[in-house]
């Protein structure tokens, strides 16, 4: 799952949300200086990634793209699933998407100086281009895919993937809807269960 889904799956806990957001910029167990709730967010992010990668529906989605994009299929599906979440946001949240994304930006601006440098840099980019809200449009998805393709120096051809999103739109949205219900239930339970890994001397 990509940024919008990770944030949404954190529930209403802002500290878990922060941890979930910065998790990709944290190596191993090097997060002991953060609060317990931020630590839980980091662990939740990793649980989400593991659950997603192993899920049969996600694998089915990836197969639709694998021939064209190879091992980049998972990255593209993450972005597509955020698109379907944003597009159908009213089915998942009583808070309008624009209001939700602006509240996230305000939170991250307030907390930015306490976060990893890579997270700080991405926050600036995310706010400038309103990435979270723009997941709801094909134009926004195209912008994200163009950026990802540039990072791979054009090898991934991810800039072409909106064609596949349009071609398989119905099938991929059905995949997302089924999978995301499983993932929401998983996260609700996992947040209750999570314990923080003790500090290793």
N, C-alpha and C positions, 0 to 999 in steps of 0.2 A: 504494500500500500504506500501511497505517496503522502505528502505533507498534510493535506486537508483531512484525509481519513485518520491519520495518526492523531491529529489534534482533536478531532471529533470523538474518537474512541477513548480519549482521556477523561471524558465526562465533564463535570463542572469544576473539577479541582485544577486550579491554575498551576500549582506546583508540579503536579503529575503531567500537565500539558507541557510545561517547560522541559521537563526531563525527557518526555517523549520526542520533543522537537530536536533537542541537542544530541540525542543518542548516537546518531551516525558520526558525530564528531568526538566521541569518547572512546578511547581504546581500553579494552579489557575491563578491569575493575578500578580504573583510575577516576573514580567519581566519589570517593569517600568524603571529600570536603563539602559536598552538597547536602542539603536537607534530606531527611528521610523520604519525604514525598517526591522530591526531584529524583532521588535514587529509584523509587518505585516506577516513576515515569520512564526512566532509562531501561529498566528491566522489562516493563510492559512493552516498550517498542521492540525489544528483541524477541519477546514472546509472540508479538503480532507477526513479525517477519518470519519466524519459524513456522507458525500456524499457516500463514499464507503460502509459503513455499511448498508445504506438504499437501495442500488441499487439492482434491481431485478436480474441482471446478476451475481453479486457477490454472492448473496444468492443461485443462481443456482449452481455456482461453489462449494460453501460450502457444499451443499447437497450431492455432489458426495463423499465427504470425511467424512461426519458427523458420519456415523455409526461406522467407524473405530476409529476416533479421537475425537469425542465429541466436547467440546467447544474449542478445539485447532484447529478446522477446519479453522477458520479465520486467525490465525497466519500462517498456512501452505499456504493458498491461497495468502496471502500477499507476501510470499517468491516466490511462483510459478509465480505470476504476475511480480515480478522483473526479474525472469528468462526469461520470454517471452519478456520483454522490452529489456533486455541485448542481447538476442538472435537475436532480430529483430531491433537492435539499428540503423542500417543504414536507416531504414524506418522512423525514428523519428528525427535523427540529422545528420547534415553534418560533425560534428566533430567525428572522430573515437572514439570508446568506450575507448580504452586504453589512448588516449590523454585526453579525458574528465575526466576519473577517476584520472589520475595523476594531473590534474589541481585542482580537488577537494581536493586531499590530500595535495597539496601545500598550498591551501587556509586555510585548517583546521590546518595545522602545524603552520602557521603564526598567526592564531587567537586563538589557543588552550588555551592560558593562560587566556583569557577573558571569557571562557565558563564554564558552570557548570562542577563540578568534574567528574560526571558520563559521560558527553560528552567527556571530555579529555581522560578518560580511554578507552572509546570505540574507539576514534580516533586512539589511539596507536594500538589497536587490529585490527582495520579495515585496517590500512596501512600495518601492519606486514604481514597479511594474504591476502592482496589485495582483500578484500571482494567484493568491488563494481564491479571490473572487472570479478571476478570469479563467479558472478551470471550468467554469460553467458554459463557456462558449467554444465553438470550434476554432475561432480566431485565437483565443487564449491558449488552447491546446497546441495549435500550430506554432505559436511563439515559444512555448516550452520545448517542443520537439526540435525546433530550429536551434535553440540554445544547446540542447543535449547533443545534437548532431555536430555542432561546432566543437564541443569539448572532445569528441572522438575524431576530430579532424576529417569529418565526412565519412569515416569508415562504416558507421552504423546505419547510415541512410535513414535515420529516425525522422528526418524532415518529411519523408514520404508517407509516414504512418497514418496521417489523417485520412488518406485514401482508404486504408484498411478499416479505420474506424467507421467510415461511411459505408463501406462494403459490408461489414459484419455488424453493423450497429445493433440490429435486433438481437442477434445471437449473443453478442458481448454484453448487452444490457441485461439480458436474462441471466447470463452467467453471474454478473455482478450482484444482481438482486438476491439470488439464492445464496451466493457466497457471503455477502455482507451480513445477512441475517445470522448465519453461523458465526461470523467473526464478532458481531456485536454481543451475542450471547457468551462467547468465549471470553471477551474482554471484561464484561460485567462480572463474571465469576473470577477471572484472574486478578482483577483489582482487589477483590476481597481476600484473595489467597496470598498475594505477593508478600514475600519477606525479603529483606535486603541482605545481600551477601556480606558476611562479616569482613571487616578489614583484615587483609593478610599482611602479616609482619614480614 
